[in-house]
């Protein structure tokens, strides 16, 4: 049973790391979009 858990953990590690990178990238995209909206709002004033 312990061996199965170890194998599952080892197989899931790349998926977990990929998900973290995806969330980080999404956060950067949202931040960039927010900056663009703020800039457009400043120009419209």
Backbone as CSV, one residue per row, in Angstrom:
resi,resn,N_x,N_y,N_z,CA_x,CA_y,CA_z,C_x,C_y,C_z
1,UNK,0.819,-1.193,0.000,0.000,0.000,0.000,0.863,1.257,0.000
2,UNK,1.917,1.278,0.792,2.808,2.434,0.846,3.487,2.639,-0.491
3,UNK,3.826,1.530,-1.146,4.484,1.615,-2.448,3.549,2.247,-3.475
4,UNK,2.273,1.895,-3.434,1.284,2.466,-4.347,1.158,3.971,-4.132
5,UNK,1.120,4.397,-2.875,1.032,5.822,-2.576,2.257,6.567,-3.087
6,UNK,3.419,5.967,-2.935,4.655,6.584,-3.403,4.658,6.728,-4.914
7,UNK,4.207,5.702,-5.615,4.145,5.743,-7.078,3.138,6.804,-7.531
8,UNK,1.979,6.844,-6.895,0.976,7.846,-7.258,1.477,9.265,-7.000
9,UNK,2.164,9.467,-5.903,2.722,10.783,-5.598,3.759,11.186,-6.639
10,UNK,4.602,10.242,-7.028,5.637,10.530,-8.026,5.023,10.852,-9.389
11,UNK,3.941,10.162,-9.734,3.289,10.411,-11.023,2.498,11.715,-11.023
12,UNK,1.984,12.123,-9.880,1.172,13.337,-9.831,2.010,14.605,-9.678
13,UNK,3.249,14.479,-9.280,4.095,15.651,-9.065,4.209,16.544,-10.305
14,UNK,4.477,16.009,-11.496,4.557,16.891,-12.675,3.242,17.629,-12.955
15,UNK,2.129,16.980,-12.700,0.838,17.632,-12.913,0.632,18.780,-11.941
16,UNK,1.028,18.573,-10.703,0.894,19.619,-9.693,1.779,20.811,-10.043
17,UNK,3.002,20.533,-10.442,3.918,21.618,-10.804,3.435,22.364,-12.041
18,UNK,2.874,21.653,-13.005,2.344,22.301,-14.206,1.157,23.189,-13.853
19,UNK,0.322,22.761,-12.943,-0.833,23.560,-12.529,-0.371,24.840,-11.843
20,UNK,0.668,24.769,-11.043,1.180,25.971,-10.386,1.688,26.967,-11.413
21,UNK,2.392,26.493,-12.407,2.897,27.373,-13.447,1.743,27.995,-14.229
22,UNK,0.686,27.231,-14.456,-0.459,27.744,-15.193,-1.165,28.834,-14.398
23,UNK,-1.359,28.634,-13.122,-2.013,29.640,-12.281,-1.165,30.900,-12.207
24,UNK,0.133,30.740,-12.088,1.022,31.902,-12.048,0.933,32.680,-13.352
25,UNK,0.928,31.975,-14.468,0.816,32.636,-15.766,-0.512,33.349,-15.926
26,UNK,-1.574,32.734,-15.443,-2.889,33.375,-15.511,-2.909,34.639,-14.667
27,UNK,-2.294,34.592,-13.509,-2.220,35.777,-12.655,-1.465,36.913,-13.320
28,UNK,-0.402,36.587,-14.008,0.359,37.614,-14.722,-0.459,38.196,-15.864
29,UNK,-1.201,37.359,-16.583,-2.049,37.837,-17.670,-3.129,38.772,-17.155
30,UNK,-3.749,38.407,-16.037,-4.798,39.247,-15.453,-4.213,40.580,-14.992
31,UNK,-3.035,40.535,-14.407,-2.377,41.759,-13.961,-2.058,42.670,-15.138
32,UNK,-1.564,42.092,-16.218,-1.253,42.873,-17.411,-2.514,43.502,-17.997
33,UNK,-3.598,42.736,-18.029,-4.867,43.271,-18.533,-5.352,44.406,-17.643
34,UNK,-5.227,44.264,-16.346,-5.621,45.326,-15.417,-4.802,46.582,-15.612
35,UNK,-3.515,46.421,-15.851,-2.651,47.575,-16.111,-3.073,48.294,-17.396
36,UNK,-3.418,47.528,-18.417,-3.849,48.126,-19.683,-5.161,48.887,-19.501
37,UNK,-6.075,48.335,-18.741,-7.355,49.008,-18.487,-7.119,50.295,-17.696
38,UNK,-6.247,50.238,-16.701,-5.953,51.429,-15.897,-5.324,52.513,-16.764
39,UNK,-4.441,52.141,-17.644,-3.796,53.107,-18.536,-4.817,53.766,-19.466
40,UNK,-5.712,52.966,-20.021,-6.761,53.512,-20.882,-7.675,54.458,-20.111
41,UNK,-7.964,54.146,-18.866,-8.811,55.005,-18.035,-8.106,56.339,-17.761
42,UNK,-6.803,56.291,-17.526,-6.043,57.532,-17.305,-6.040,58.385,-18.558
43,UNK,-5.896,57.755,-19.711,-5.875,58.510,-20.976,-7.239,59.110,-21.296
44,UNK,-8.303,58.462,-20.846,-9.660,58.937,-21.152,-10.042,60.142,-20.297
45,UNK,-9.326,60.389,-19.209,-9.687,61.501,-18.324,-9.292,62.827,-18.908
